[in-house]
């Protein structure tokens, strides 16, 4: 039904997370009907440059277009506080808060034995090399099974070091009702309780 090249573009869009067939069709049709020739050329050039110019920071493994990312090369950041995250999007989320001023280490995933991902597949070797000048390591992995497993592994790996290891607090979000919370969330809410002031 669709011309061959349009089918290929629809298939390309479907490779993106959260994009089903209908959304992919809508995006492809939008390109045809709303993008002029210059927009299409610019879009295709940006995709090409994305692959050519984006690399991983040689220090923290964050995506960047430099050898060392802007965060690692910033002398005003607290280089003694290191937040360990699963991937680059976690760094972007943290940076939007504008309240954390330390540096990061991107693991490049989480331990997930069901998918064959072990500690050997993550950026842990470079983390071990960086830890010497660090006073506090904040483990900021998700509260999922994989995130918890990775956090426990990291804690066991670095407990011998004279290093403060902290974990992001987790529990009930503001406005949540107890009846809708799962058991793990409730347990974390109780465990992470603090003085009510």
Helices and strands as residue ranges (DSSP letters): H 4-14, H 21-34, H 37-53, E 55-56, E 63-64, E 78-85, H 88-97, E 102-106, G 113-115, G 119-121, H 124-130, G 131-133, E 136-139, H 145-158, E 164-167, G 178-180, H 183-191
